[in-house]
Every structure is written in structure tokens, then in C-alpha cells.
Amino acid sequence: MPDSVPTSLRIIRGANRTLGRVAPTVAARLNARLFSRPRRFAPRDWEQPFERLGTRQRLRSGVSVLTAGEGPAAALLHGW
């Protein structure tokens, strides 16, 4: 594996490979959870002005949303 791959990612890959062989259902469940939930970070300095424009809410599903303005709803999504 190239040195450019972080050690933490190498550990996760190895653990996933092993768990996938030993307990594939558990591995699938764990990976679905890791994939569908980004790591939580405090807003960065450059994000603060945008954060102040709206109201942060958490949906029943656990998804965090920022609502701002009036008019038709629009969803702005990004990959993580």
C-alpha cells in the first residue's frame, strides 16, 4: 500500500477485511453506519457567516439541516 494512505485508513481497511470474513453481517451493518454518517466537526471559521444566516435543526432521522430564507425548499447536499 502506498505511503500516502493514512495509517488510520489502513487499520480500518484491515479490520474491515478481517471482520468481513469472520462476521459479514456485522461488517455490512458497521460499514453502512460509517458510510451514512459523516464525522462531526465544529463549524470552521469560514463557515461561521453562513451558519449565522439560518437555523440549525436536527431531523428525526438524525440528519442535521440548516434552514434559511423564504420561498420554495431547496436541498443542497454534498458527499463526505
N, CA, C and O atoms as a CHARMM CRD file, in Angstrom:
* protein
*
  320
    1    1 MET  N      0.83600  -1.16900   0.00000 PROA 1      0.00000
    2    1 MET  CA     0.00000   0.00000   0.00000 PROA 1      0.00000
    3    1 MET  C      0.89000   1.24400   0.00000 PROA 1      0.00000
    4    1 MET  O      1.88600   1.27800   0.72300 PROA 1      0.00000
    5    2 PRO  N      0.55800   2.26300  -0.79000 PROA 2      0.00000
    6    2 PRO  CA     1.40800   3.44900  -0.84200 PROA 2      0.00000
    7    2 PRO  C      1.45200   4.16800   0.50200 PROA 2      0.00000
    8    2 PRO  O      0.50800   4.09300   1.28900 PROA 2      0.00000
    9    3 ASP  N      2.55700   4.86500   0.75300 PROA 3      0.00000
   10    3 ASP  CA     2.70500   5.61200   1.99100 PROA 3      0.00000
   11    3 ASP  C      1.73000   6.76900   2.08700 PROA 3      0.00000
   12    3 ASP  O      1.52000   7.29900   3.17800 PROA 3      0.00000
   13    4 SER  N      1.12600   7.17700   0.97800 PROA 4      0.00000
   14    4 SER  CA     0.19400   8.29700   1.00100 PROA 4      0.00000
   15    4 SER  C     -1.13700   7.93700   1.67400 PROA 4      0.00000
   16    4 SER  O     -1.92200   8.82800   1.99900 PROA 4      0.00000
   17    5 VAL  N     -1.39400   6.64700   1.88600 PROA 5      0.00000
   18    5 VAL  CA    -2.61900   6.22500   2.56600 PROA 5      0.00000
   19    5 VAL  C     -2.39600   6.36800   4.07000 PROA 5      0.00000
   20    5 VAL  O     -1.46600   5.77700   4.61900 PROA 5      0.00000
   21    6 PRO  N     -3.25500   7.16000   4.74400 PROA 6      0.00000
   22    6 PRO  CA    -3.07600   7.35700   6.18800 PROA 6      0.00000
   23    6 PRO  C     -3.13700   6.03300   6.95400 PROA 6      0.00000
   24    6 PRO  O     -3.85800   5.11100   6.57100 PROA 6      0.00000
   25    7 THR  N     -2.37600   5.96000   8.02800 PROA 7      0.00000
   26    7 THR  CA    -2.33400   4.75000   8.85800 PROA 7      0.00000
   27    7 THR  C     -3.71900   4.38800   9.36600 PROA 7      0.00000
   28    7 THR  O     -4.08200   3.21200   9.39800 PROA 7      0.00000
   29    8 SER  N     -4.49500   5.38700   9.76200 PROA 8      0.00000
   30    8 SER  CA    -5.84200   5.10200  10.27800 PROA 8      0.00000
   31    8 SER  C     -6.69600   4.40200   9.23200 PROA 8      0.00000
   32    8 SER  O     -7.46300   3.49800   9.56200 PROA 8      0.00000
   33    9 LEU  N     -6.57200   4.81200   7.96800 PROA 9      0.00000
   34    9 LEU  CA    -7.34200   4.17700   6.90800 PROA 9      0.00000
   35    9 LEU  C     -6.85600   2.75700   6.65300 PROA 9      0.00000
   36    9 LEU  O     -7.65800   1.86500   6.37600 PROA 9      0.00000
   37   10 ARG  N     -5.55300   2.54400   6.74500 PROA 10     0.00000
   38   10 ARG  CA    -5.01900   1.17800   6.58100 PROA 10     0.00000
   39   10 ARG  C     -5.54900   0.25400   7.67300 PROA 10     0.00000
   40   10 ARG  O     -5.88100  -0.90100   7.40600 PROA 10     0.00000
   41   11 ILE  N     -5.62900   0.76100   8.89600 PROA 11     0.00000
   42   11 ILE  CA    -6.15900  -0.04200  10.01100 PROA 11     0.00000
   43   11 ILE  C     -7.62300  -0.37600   9.76700 PROA 11     0.00000
   44   11 ILE  O     -8.04000  -1.51900   9.95500 PROA 11     0.00000
   45   12 ILE  N     -8.40700   0.61900   9.34800 PROA 12     0.00000
   46   12 ILE  CA    -9.83300   0.39100   9.08300 PROA 12     0.00000
   47   12 ILE  C    -10.00800  -0.62600   7.95900 PROA 12     0.00000
   48   12 ILE  O    -10.85400  -1.51500   8.05400 PROA 12     0.00000
   49   13 ARG  N     -9.22100  -0.50400   6.90700 PROA 13     0.00000
   50   13 ARG  CA    -9.31600  -1.45800   5.79100 PROA 13     0.00000
   51   13 ARG  C     -9.00000  -2.87700   6.24600 PROA 13     0.00000
   52   13 ARG  O     -9.71000  -3.82000   5.89600 PROA 13     0.00000
   53   14 GLY  N     -7.93200  -3.02500   7.02800 PROA 14     0.00000
   54   14 GLY  CA    -7.56200  -4.35300   7.51500 PROA 14     0.00000
   55   14 GLY  C     -8.61900  -4.94200   8.42900 PROA 14     0.00000
   56   14 GLY  O     -8.96800  -6.11700   8.30900 PROA 14     0.00000
   57   15 ALA  N     -9.12800  -4.12600   9.34300 PROA 15     0.00000
   58   15 ALA  CA   -10.17800  -4.60200  10.25400 PROA 15     0.00000
   59   15 ALA  C    -11.43800  -4.96700   9.47200 PROA 15     0.00000
   60   15 ALA  O    -12.09700  -5.96100   9.77800 PROA 15     0.00000
   61   16 ASN  N    -11.77300  -4.16300   8.46300 PROA 16     0.00000
   62   16 ASN  CA   -12.95300  -4.44400   7.65300 PROA 16     0.00000
   63   16 ASN  C    -12.78600  -5.74200   6.87700 PROA 16     0.00000
   64   16 ASN  O    -13.71700  -6.54200   6.78100 PROA 16     0.00000
   65   17 ARG  N    -11.61000  -5.94200   6.33000 PROA 17     0.00000
   66   17 ARG  CA   -11.33600  -7.17300   5.57100 PROA 17     0.00000
   67   17 ARG  C    -11.48200  -8.39600   6.47900 PROA 17     0.00000
   68   17 ARG  O    -12.09700  -9.39200   6.09600 PROA 17     0.00000
   69   18 THR  N    -10.91000  -8.31200   7.68300 PROA 18     0.00000
   70   18 THR  CA   -10.97600  -9.43500   8.62800 PROA 18     0.00000
   71   18 THR  C    -12.40700  -9.66500   9.10300 PROA 18     0.00000
   72   18 THR  O    -12.89400 -10.79500   9.09500 PROA 18     0.00000
   73   19 LEU  N    -13.07900  -8.59000   9.51700 PROA 19     0.00000
   74   19 LEU  CA   -14.45100  -8.71600  10.00700 PROA 19     0.00000
   75   19 LEU  C    -15.37700  -9.22300   8.90700 PROA 19     0.00000
   76   19 LEU  O    -16.30400  -9.98600   9.17800 PROA 19     0.00000
   77   20 GLY  N    -15.13200  -8.80200   7.66500 PROA 20     0.00000
   78   20 GLY  CA   -15.94900  -9.26400   6.54600 PROA 20     0.00000
   79   20 GLY  C    -15.85900 -10.76800   6.32800 PROA 20     0.00000
   80   20 GLY  O    -16.81500 -11.38600   5.85900 PROA 20     0.00000
   81   21 ARG  N    -14.72400 -11.35700   6.66100 PROA 21     0.00000
   82   21 ARG  CA   -14.56600 -12.81100   6.52200 PROA 21     0.00000
   83   21 ARG  C    -15.16900 -13.56300   7.69800 PROA 21     0.00000
   84   21 ARG  O    -15.74600 -14.63800   7.53600 PROA 21     0.00000
   85   22 VAL  N    -15.02700 -12.98000   8.88600 PROA 22     0.00000
   86   22 VAL  CA   -15.47100 -13.65800  10.10900 PROA 22     0.00000
   87   22 VAL  C    -16.96200 -13.43700  10.37700 PROA 22     0.00000
   88   22 VAL  O    -17.67600 -14.37500  10.72800 PROA 22     0.00000
   89   23 ALA  N    -17.42500 -12.20800  10.21200 PROA 23     0.00000
   90   23 ALA  CA   -18.81800 -11.85600  10.51500 PROA 23     0.00000
   91   23 ALA  C    -19.32000 -10.86300   9.46300 PROA 23     0.00000
   92   23 ALA  O    -19.40900  -9.66800   9.74400 PROA 23     0.00000
   93   24 PRO  N    -19.64900 -11.33700   8.26100 PROA 24     0.00000
   94   24 PRO  CA   -20.01500 -10.43000   7.18000 PROA 24     0.00000
   95   24 PRO  C    -21.23700  -9.55300   7.46500 PROA 24     0.00000
   96   24 PRO  O    -21.28900  -8.40800   7.01600 PROA 24     0.00000
   97   25 THR  N    -22.20400 -10.06700   8.19400 PROA 25     0.00000
   98   25 THR  CA   -23.39500  -9.26700   8.50900 PROA 25     0.00000
   99   25 THR  C    -23.03600  -8.09000   9.41100 PROA 25     0.00000
  100   25 THR  O    -23.50800  -6.97100   9.20800 PROA 25     0.00000
  101   26 VAL  N    -22.20400  -8.35200  10.39800 PROA 26     0.00000
  102   26 VAL  CA   -21.75300  -7.29200  11.30300 PROA 26     0.00000
  103   26 VAL  C    -20.93000  -6.27500  10.52300 PROA 26     0.00000
  104   26 VAL  O    -21.08600  -5.07000  10.72400 PROA 26     0.00000
  105   27 ALA  N    -20.06700  -6.73800   9.64700 PROA 27     0.00000
  106   27 ALA  CA   -19.24500  -5.83900   8.83500 PROA 27     0.00000
  107   27 ALA  C    -20.12500  -4.95300   7.95200 PROA 27     0.00000
  108   27 ALA  O    -19.87900  -3.75300   7.82900 PROA 27     0.00000
  109   28 ALA  N    -21.13700  -5.54200   7.34700 PROA 28     0.00000
  110   28 ALA  CA   -22.04000  -4.76900   6.48900 PROA 28     0.00000
  111   28 ALA  C    -22.77700  -3.70600   7.28900 PROA 28     0.00000
  112   28 ALA  O    -22.89100  -2.56300   6.84600 PROA 28     0.00000
  113   29 ARG  N    -23.27600  -4.07100   8.45900 PROA 29     0.00000
  114   29 ARG  CA   -24.00500  -3.12700   9.31200 PROA 29     0.00000
  115   29 ARG  C    -23.09100  -1.97400   9.75000 PROA 29     0.00000
  116   29 ARG  O    -23.47900  -0.80700   9.69200 PROA 29     0.00000
  117   30 LEU  N    -21.89700  -2.31200  10.17900 PROA 30     0.00000
  118   30 LEU  CA   -20.94400  -1.30600  10.63500 PROA 30     0.00000
  119   30 LEU  C    -20.54800  -0.36600   9.49500 PROA 30     0.00000
  120   30 LEU  O    -20.49300   0.85100   9.67400 PROA 30     0.00000
  121   31 ASN  N    -20.27600  -0.93900   8.32700 PROA 31     0.00000
  122   31 ASN  CA   -19.88900  -0.11000   7.18500 PROA 31     0.00000
  123   31 ASN  C    -21.02300   0.78800   6.71800 PROA 31     0.00000
  124   31 ASN  O    -20.78000   1.92600   6.31700 PROA 31     0.00000
  125   32 ALA  N    -22.25700   0.29700   6.76300 PROA 32     0.00000
  126   32 ALA  CA   -23.40200   1.14100   6.39500 PROA 32     0.00000
  127   32 ALA  C    -23.49200   2.33100   7.34800 PROA 32     0.00000
  128   32 ALA  O    -23.76200   3.45600   6.92500 PROA 32     0.00000
  129   33 ARG  N    -23.26600   2.07700   8.62300 PROA 33     0.00000
  130   33 ARG  CA   -23.31400   3.16400   9.60500 PROA 33     0.00000
  131   33 ARG  C    -22.17100   4.15700   9.38300 PROA 33     0.00000
  132   33 ARG  O    -22.39300   5.36700   9.42400 PROA 33     0.00000
  133   34 LEU  N    -20.96400   3.66600   9.15200 PROA 34     0.00000
  134   34 LEU  CA   -19.82600   4.55500   8.90900 PROA 34     0.00000
  135   34 LEU  C    -20.02300   5.37300   7.63700 PROA 34     0.00000
  136   34 LEU  O    -19.68300   6.55600   7.59900 PROA 34     0.00000
  137   35 PHE  N    -20.56700   4.75400   6.60700 PROA 35     0.00000
  138   35 PHE  CA   -20.74100   5.42700   5.32500 PROA 35     0.00000
  139   35 PHE  C    -21.82300   6.49400   5.37600 PROA 35     0.00000
  140   35 PHE  O    -21.70400   7.52800   4.71900 PROA 35     0.00000
  141   36 SER  N    -22.87500   6.25800   6.14700 PROA 36     0.00000
  142   36 SER  CA   -24.02400   7.16800   6.13500 PROA 36     0.00000
  143   36 SER  C    -23.92500   8.30000   7.15300 PROA 36     0.00000
  144   36 SER  O    -24.80200   9.16300   7.19600 PROA 36     0.00000
  145   37 ARG  N    -22.89300   8.31500   7.95700 PROA 37     0.00000
  146   37 ARG  CA   -22.75700   9.37300   8.96800 PROA 37     0.00000
  147   37 ARG  C    -21.37600  10.00300   8.89100 PROA 37     0.00000
  148   37 ARG  O    -20.36600   9.35100   9.15500 PROA 37     0.00000
  149   38 PRO  N    -21.34400  11.27900   8.52700 PROA 38     0.00000
  150   38 PRO  CA   -20.04000  11.94300   8.49600 PROA 38     0.00000
  151   38 PRO  C    -19.50900  12.17300   9.90400 PROA 38     0.00000
  152   38 PRO  O    -20.26800  12.18500  10.87300 PROA 38     0.00000
  153   39 ARG  N    -18.20400  12.35400  10.00500 PROA 39     0.00000
  154   39 ARG  CA   -17.64300  12.70100  11.30100 PROA 39     0.00000
  155   39 ARG  C    -18.14500  14.08400  11.68400 PROA 39     0.00000
  156   39 ARG  O    -18.37700  14.92400  10.81600 PROA 39     0.00000
  157   40 ARG  N    -18.31100  14.32100  12.96500 PROA 40     0.00000
  158   40 ARG  CA   -18.82600  15.60500  13.43200 PROA 40     0.00000
  159   40 ARG  C    -17.67700  16.53200  13.78500 PROA 40     0.00000
  160   40 ARG  O    -16.79200  16.18900  14.56900 PROA 40     0.00000
  161   41 PHE  N    -17.71200  17.70200  13.19300 PROA 41     0.00000
  162   41 PHE  CA   -16.73000  18.73600  13.47600 PROA 41     0.00000
  163   41 PHE  C    -17.46900  20.02400  13.79900 PROA 41     0.00000
  164   41 PHE  O    -18.58100  20.24100  13.31700 PROA 41     0.00000
  165   42 ALA  N    -16.86800  20.86900  14.60000 PROA 42     0.00000
  166   42 ALA  CA   -17.41400  22.19800  14.82000 PROA 42     0.00000
  167   42 ALA  C    -17.27200  22.97900  13.51200 PROA 42     0.00000
  168   42 ALA  O    -16.33200  22.73900  12.75400 PROA 42     0.00000
  169   43 PRO  N    -18.18700  23.90600  13.23500 PROA 43     0.00000
  170   43 PRO  CA   -18.06200  24.70600  12.00400 PROA 43     0.00000
  171   43 PRO  C    -16.71500  25.42900  11.95800 PROA 43     0.00000
  172   43 PRO  O    -16.24400  25.95900  12.96500 PROA 43     0.00000
  173   44 ARG  N    -16.11700  25.44000  10.79200 PROA 44     0.00000
  174   44 ARG  CA   -14.83000  26.12400  10.60400 PROA 44     0.00000
  175   44 ARG  C    -15.06100  27.63000  10.53900 PROA 44     0.00000
  176   44 ARG  O    -16.19100  28.08300  10.35900 PROA 44     0.00000
  177   45 ASP  N    -13.99500  28.39600  10.68500 PROA 45     0.00000
  178   45 ASP  CA   -14.11100  29.85900  10.69300 PROA 45     0.00000
  179   45 ASP  C    -14.79800  30.39100   9.44400 PROA 45     0.00000
  180   45 ASP  O    -15.63500  31.28900   9.53800 PROA 45     0.00000
  181   46 TRP  N    -14.46100  29.85400   8.27800 PROA 46     0.00000
  182   46 TRP  CA   -15.04500  30.35300   7.04200 PROA 46     0.00000
  183   46 TRP  C    -16.51900  29.96800   6.88200 PROA 46     0.00000
  184   46 TRP  O    -17.21700  30.53500   6.04100 PROA 46     0.00000
  185   47 GLU  N    -17.00300  28.99800   7.69200 PROA 47     0.00000
  186   47 GLU  CA   -18.41000  28.58900   7.64300 PROA 47     0.00000
  187   47 GLU  C    -19.29900  29.41200   8.57600 PROA 47     0.00000
  188   47 GLU  O    -20.52100  29.41600   8.42400 PROA 47     0.00000
  189   48 GLN  N    -18.69700  30.10200   9.53200 PROA 48     0.00000
  190   48 GLN  CA   -19.47000  30.82200  10.54600 PROA 48     0.00000
  191   48 GLN  C    -20.46400  31.83800   9.96900 PROA 48     0.00000
  192   48 GLN  O    -21.61200  31.85700  10.41300 PROA 48     0.00000
  193   49 PRO  N    -20.08300  32.67800   9.00900 PROA 49     0.00000
  194   49 PRO  CA   -21.06200  33.64400   8.48100 PROA 49     0.00000
  195   49 PRO  C    -22.30500  32.96000   7.90100 PROA 49     0.00000
  196   49 PRO  O    -23.42500  33.43000   8.10000 PROA 49     0.00000
  197   50 PHE  N    -22.10400  31.86100   7.19100 PROA 50     0.00000
  198   50 PHE  CA   -23.25500  31.13800   6.62600 PROA 50     0.00000
  199   50 PHE  C    -24.10300  30.52400   7.72800 PROA 50     0.00000
  200   50 PHE  O    -25.33100  30.54600   7.64600 PROA 50     0.00000
  201   51 GLU  N    -23.46800  29.97700   8.75400 PROA 51     0.00000
  202   51 GLU  CA   -24.19600  29.38200   9.87900 PROA 51     0.00000
  203   51 GLU  C    -25.10500  30.41300  10.53800 PROA 51     0.00000
  204   51 GLU  O    -26.20900  30.08100  10.96900 PROA 51     0.00000
  205   52 ARG  N    -24.65100  31.66000  10.61900 PROA 52     0.00000
  206   52 ARG  CA   -25.44400  32.70900  11.27000 PROA 52     0.00000
  207   52 ARG  C    -26.63200  33.15400  10.42800 PROA 52     0.00000
  208   52 ARG  O    -27.54000  33.80100  10.94900 PROA 52     0.00000
  209   53 LEU  N    -26.64600  32.82300   9.13900 PROA 53     0.00000
  210   53 LEU  CA   -27.76000  33.19700   8.26700 PROA 53     0.00000
  211   53 LEU  C    -29.02000  32.38300   8.54500 PROA 53     0.00000
  212   53 LEU  O    -30.12700  32.84200   8.26500 PROA 53     0.00000
  213   54 GLY  N    -28.86500  31.20400   9.08200 PROA 54     0.00000
  214   54 GLY  CA   -30.00600  30.31200   9.23400 PROA 54     0.00000
  215   54 GLY  C    -30.11800  29.72000  10.61300 PROA 54     0.00000
  216   54 GLY  O    -29.47300  30.16800  11.56100 PROA 54     0.00000
  217   55 THR  N    -30.95300  28.70100  10.70900 PROA 55     0.00000
  218   55 THR  CA   -31.19500  27.99200  11.95600 PROA 55     0.00000
  219   55 THR  C    -30.83600  26.52200  11.76000 PROA 55     0.00000
  220   55 THR  O    -31.33700  25.87600  10.84000 PROA 55     0.00000
  221   56 ARG  N    -29.98000  26.00200  12.61300 PROA 56     0.00000
  222   56 ARG  CA   -29.56600  24.59900  12.53900 PROA 56     0.00000
  223   56 ARG  C    -30.62500  23.75300  13.22900 PROA 56     0.00000
  224   56 ARG  O    -31.04800  24.07000  14.34100 PROA 56     0.00000
  225   57 GLN  N    -31.05500  22.67900  12.57700 PROA 57     0.00000
  226   57 GLN  CA   -32.05000  21.75600  13.13400 PROA 57     0.00000
  227   57 GLN  C    -31.59200  20.33300  12.88700 PROA 57     0.00000
  228   57 GLN  O    -30.81800  20.07100  11.96700 PROA 57     0.00000
  229   58 ARG  N    -32.07100  19.42000  13.70900 PROA 58     0.00000
  230   58 ARG  CA   -31.77700  18.00700  13.51600 PROA 58     0.00000
  231   58 ARG  C    -33.10600  17.29400  13.22700 PROA 58     0.00000
  232   58 ARG  O    -34.04700  17.37900  14.01600 PROA 58     0.00000
  233   59 LEU  N    -33.17000  16.59800  12.10100 PROA 59     0.00000
  234   59 LEU  CA   -34.37100  15.84800  11.73800 PROA 59     0.00000
  235   59 LEU  C    -34.48100  14.57900  12.57100 PROA 59     0.00000
  236   59 LEU  O    -33.51600  14.15600  13.20800 PROA 59     0.00000
  237   60 ARG  N    -35.65700  13.98200  12.55900 PROA 60     0.00000
  238   60 ARG  CA   -35.85700  12.73000  13.31500 PROA 60     0.00000
  239   60 ARG  C    -34.89400  11.63400  12.87200 PROA 60     0.00000
  240   60 ARG  O    -34.54400  10.75600  13.66100 PROA 60     0.00000
  241   61 SER  N    -34.47500  11.68300  11.64200 PROA 61     0.00000
  242   61 SER  CA   -33.54100  10.68300  11.11700 PROA 61     0.00000
  243   61 SER  C    -32.12100  10.89400  11.64200 PROA 61     0.00000
  244   61 SER  O    -31.25500  10.03800  11.46400 PROA 61     0.00000
  245   62 GLY  N    -31.88600  12.04900  12.29400 PROA 62     0.00000
  246   62 GLY  CA   -30.56000  12.35400  12.79500 PROA 62     0.00000
  247   62 GLY  C    -29.77000  13.26400  11.87200 PROA 62     0.00000
  248   62 GLY  O    -28.67500  13.70100  12.22700 PROA 62     0.00000
  249   63 VAL  N    -30.30500  13.55600  10.69300 PROA 63     0.00000
  250   63 VAL  CA   -29.62500  14.42500   9.73900 PROA 63     0.00000
  251   63 VAL  C    -29.69500  15.86800  10.22500 PROA 63     0.00000
  252   63 VAL  O    -30.75300  16.33100  10.65200 PROA 63     0.00000
  253   64 SER  N    -28.59300  16.56500  10.16300 PROA 64     0.00000
  254   64 SER  CA   -28.52200  17.96700  10.55600 PROA 64     0.00000
  255   64 SER  C    -28.78900  18.82900   9.33300 PROA 64     0.00000
  256   64 SER  O    -28.20000  18.60700   8.27500 PROA 64     0.00000
  257   65 VAL  N    -29.68200  19.82100   9.47100 PROA 65     0.00000
  258   65 VAL  CA   -30.01100  20.71300   8.36000 PROA 65     0.00000
  259   65 VAL  C    -29.89200  22.15700   8.81800 PROA 65     0.00000
  260   65 VAL  O    -30.03000  22.46400  10.00200 PROA 65     0.00000
  261   66 LEU  N    -29.63700  23.03000   7.86700 PROA 66     0.00000
  262   66 LEU  CA   -29.59300  24.46400   8.12200 PROA 66     0.00000
  263   66 LEU  C    -30.68000  25.07900   7.26500 PROA 66     0.00000
  264   66 LEU  O    -30.65100  24.95800   6.04000 PROA 66     0.00000
  265   67 THR  N    -31.64400  25.74200   7.89900 PROA 67     0.00000
  266   67 THR  CA   -32.73000  26.38800   7.15700 PROA 67     0.00000
  267   67 THR  C    -32.50500  27.88600   7.17900 PROA 67     0.00000
  268   67 THR  O    -32.10100  28.45100   8.19600 PROA 67     0.00000
  269   68 ALA  N    -32.77200  28.53200   6.03700 PROA 68     0.00000
  270   68 ALA  CA   -32.59600  29.97700   5.93100 PROA 68     0.00000
  271   68 ALA  C    -33.50000  30.50800   4.83200 PROA 68     0.00000
  272   68 ALA  O    -33.75500  29.81900   3.84500 PROA 68     0.00000
  273   69 GLY  N    -33.97700  31.71300   4.99700 PROA 69     0.00000
  274   69 GLY  CA   -34.73900  32.38700   3.95800 PROA 69     0.00000
  275   69 GLY  C    -36.16600  31.90900   3.83700 PROA 69     0.00000
  276   69 GLY  O    -36.67100  31.15200   4.66600 PROA 69     0.00000
  277   70 GLU  N    -36.80800  32.38000   2.76600 PROA 70     0.00000
  278   70 GLU  CA   -38.19900  32.03300   2.47500 PROA 70     0.00000
  279   70 GLU  C    -38.28500  31.56300   1.03100 PROA 70     0.00000
  280   70 GLU  O    -37.35200  31.73500   0.24800 PROA 70     0.00000
  281   71 GLY  N    -39.42300  30.96800   0.69500 PROA 71     0.00000
  282   71 GLY  CA   -39.63100  30.53500  -0.67700 PROA 71     0.00000
  283   71 GLY  C    -39.59200  29.03100  -0.79400 PROA 71     0.00000
  284   71 GLY  O    -39.62400  28.32100   0.21100 PROA 71     0.00000
  285   72 PRO  N    -39.52300  28.53800  -2.03300 PROA 72     0.00000
  286   72 PRO  CA   -39.51800  27.09200  -2.24700 PROA 72     0.00000
  287   72 PRO  C    -38.30800  26.43600  -1.57400 PROA 72     0.00000
  288   72 PRO  O    -37.22400  27.01300  -1.48700 PROA 72     0.00000
  289   73 ALA  N    -38.53400  25.23200  -1.11400 PROA 73     0.00000
  290   73 ALA  CA   -37.44700  24.49000  -0.45700 PROA 73     0.00000
  291   73 ALA  C    -36.42300  24.03800  -1.48700 PROA 73     0.00000
  292   73 ALA  O    -36.77100  23.66300  -2.60700 PROA 73     0.00000
  293   74 ALA  N    -35.18200  24.07800  -1.09900 PROA 74     0.00000
  294   74 ALA  CA   -34.09400  23.59000  -1.94200 PROA 74     0.00000
  295   74 ALA  C    -33.16500  22.77200  -1.06900 PROA 74     0.00000
  296   74 ALA  O    -32.89300  23.14900   0.07100 PROA 74     0.00000
  297   75 ALA  N    -32.68100  21.66500  -1.58600 PROA 75     0.00000
  298   75 ALA  CA   -31.75300  20.81600  -0.83500 PROA 75     0.00000
  299   75 ALA  C    -30.37800  20.93100  -1.46500 PROA 75     0.00000
  300   75 ALA  O    -30.20100  20.64700  -2.65000 PROA 75     0.00000
  301   76 LEU  N    -29.41400  21.34500  -0.67500 PROA 76     0.00000
  302   76 LEU  CA   -28.03200  21.41400  -1.12600 PROA 76     0.00000
  303   76 LEU  C    -27.27800  20.32900  -0.37200 PROA 76     0.00000
  304   76 LEU  O    -27.15800  20.38400   0.85200 PROA 76     0.00000
  305   77 LEU  N    -26.77400  19.34900  -1.09800 PROA 77     0.00000
  306   77 LEU  CA   -26.12300  18.19700  -0.47700 PROA 77     0.00000
  307   77 LEU  C    -24.67300  18.11000  -0.93000 PROA 77     0.00000
  308   77 LEU  O    -24.30300  18.62500  -1.98500 PROA 77     0.00000
  309   78 HSD  N    -23.88000  17.46400  -0.13300 PROA 78     0.00000
  310   78 HSD  CA   -22.50700  17.20800  -0.53100 PROA 78     0.00000
  311   78 HSD  C    -22.11000  15.82700  -0.09000 PROA 78     0.00000
  312   78 HSD  O    -22.71500  15.26400   0.82200 PROA 78     0.00000
  313   79 GLY  N    -21.11300  15.28100  -0.71900 PROA 79     0.00000
  314   79 GLY  CA   -20.57800  13.99000  -0.31600 PROA 79     0.00000
  315   79 GLY  C    -19.50900  14.20100   0.72600 PROA 79     0.00000
  316   79 GLY  O    -18.90400  15.27100   0.79200 PROA 79     0.00000
  317   80 TRP  N    -19.27300  13.20900   1.52900 PROA 80     0.00000
  318   80 TRP  CA   -18.22400  13.34500   2.55500 PROA 80     0.00000
  319   80 TRP  C    -17.31600  12.17700   2.53900 PROA 80     0.00000
  320   80 TRP  O    -16.37500  12.11600   3.33000 PROA 80     0.00000
